[in-house]
Amino acid sequence: MLCHRCYADPALMPDCAACRGSGRATRIPLCDEPWNEVVPGLFQGGHDVLSQARTCVVGDEFDLVISMVTRAGYGPADGVEHHVLRMADAAVDQGIARRVAELAGVAAAAVRDGRSVLVRCSGGLNRSGLMVASTLVELGHDVPSAIDLVRRARGPWALTNPMFVRHLHTL
């Protein structure tokens, strides 16, 4: 995982106190909130949060939910459109890339139609970040601004998987 402060930027790494010049993270904290709005109608979240007192169970708050991880009892409610793409927090192969592109198109169309969309994974940082950033690109954002929007919404640890960032730059 890339460092949350310098993001392994060679110009910043030597002076980075967070990673001591390694460019790599040593631990990733959970987010405070189960989900955050990245742009109007598009939310990113996870199943786990810093305080387990906060619930991450999805009911009918969203019109469309895309889950990279599913857990029994975490929703969404019956009648909510739900797509599942189980994937590892690892490299993006051709099959995963095709499915991410397909679901990013579904999510972007829903946002354009004024529907609310939640994309979630375990911690709500990398896999969901990949999908949300891909959706933002579908909505017309360039890759750097899509990555920035995800990190602003979910925090500096979002999209620190270098393979996901590399994939986004191929879009």
Secondary structure, DSSP 8 states (H G I E B T S, - for coil): -B-TTTTT-TTTGGG-TTTTTS-B-S-----SSSEEEEETTEEEEES--SSTTS-----SS-SEEEESS--TT----TTSEEEE----SS---HHHHHHHHHHHHHHHHHHHTT--EEEEESSSSSHHHHHHHHHHHHTT--HHHHHHHHHHHH-TTTT--HHHHHHHTT-
